[in-house]
Amino acid sequence: MTYHPGEIYRVDLPPIGPHPFVVVSREELNRGRQVVAAMITSAKFNLRSRLPNSVALRAGEFGMTEDSVVQCENLVAIETSELRGQPLARPDAATMRELVKALGYVLDADCEPN
């Protein structure tokens, strides 16, 4: 199975419990691999939504049940066996652009999506 950048999956990782994660690794890196690079979301919307390293997602957008932020500084490797079922959603092009730019901010690099 191939996982695509931007796909959002709910993953239950101890000890944090179930959280939506956004796949960010390149599609060709995700083919046949056992892990993908992903960023975790947080419900601390009011605190984090204005930070340059976070991207706000509103309840009802992209499978989110509550206002959330993608924490772009919190990049983790997730085993593909944890990505069960279909993705909750996939952000639109504008939101993907925000995610890539926020990740670039974390890395101190000018990043633009392909």
N, C-alpha and C positions, 0 to 999 in steps of 0.2 A: 504494500500500500504506500502511496505517496502522500505526504502531508504538505500542505501549501502555506506559504507565509500569510499570516493574518487569520488563519483559522483559529477559532476560539473553542477550547474544550474545557469542560469541568473535570478537574483532576483532584483526587483525594490523596494527598500526600501527608503522611504523619510527620511531624506532630501538628501541622497547621490545619489539617482538615480540608474539606472540599473548597476549591477556589477556581474561578475561571482563569485560564492561562492562554496567552496569545502566542502561537507559533511564529517565530521570526527567522529561523534559519532558512536558507535558500532551498528551493524545491529540489534541485539536483543533489544537495547534501542530505536531503531527507529520504531519498529513494533507497530502500533496502537497508537502512541504518537502524540501529537499536535505540538511538536517542535523537531528540530534536532540541534545538535551543528555543526557549520560550520565556515570556515575561509574565509575572503574576499580577493579578489585579488586587486592589484594596478597596474596601468600603469607606475608607477615611476620606471621603470626597471633599468636604469643606476644608480640611487641612492641606490636602495634596493637589487639588485640581488646578491651582494656579502656578505650580512649580514647573520649571522648564524641562524637567526630567520625567514628567508625568503627562498622560493624555486622558482627558475626561471622557467617560462614556456614561450617557444618561440612561436611566431605567427605561426599558422598552427598546433601546437601541442594541442591535447586535447580540440579542439573547440575554442582555443584562436585566436582572429582576430588581435591581436597586442602582442608584447613582454610584458609580465606581470610577476608579482611575487605574490605568495601566502603569505600573511602576517600572519604568524603562531601565532604572539602575539595578533592578532585581532580575537579572538574567540567569536562568538556570537550565541545566540539562535534564530533560524528562525522558524516561524510557518510553518508547512507543507503545509498550504493552499497557501503559497507564491511560493512553488516549483511546478510550473505548467508545464505540458507536460513532455516530455522525457528529460533526462539529456543531456547536450551538449556533454559530453564525460566522460571517466573515465581514470585517469592516469594509466600508466603501473606500474608494481611491483617496479621497481627501483625508480620511482618518488614518489610512495606511501611511500617507505622506507625513502626517503629524507624528506617528509612531517612529518612523525612520529618523525624522529630524530630532525627536527627543532622545533616541538612542545615540545619535550623533553628538548631542549635547553631553551625554554621559561619557562618551569616548573622546571628547574634545576634538571632534572631526566634523567637517562639513559633509553631511550625508544627504543624498537624494535618492528616492526610490527609482528603480528601473522602469 
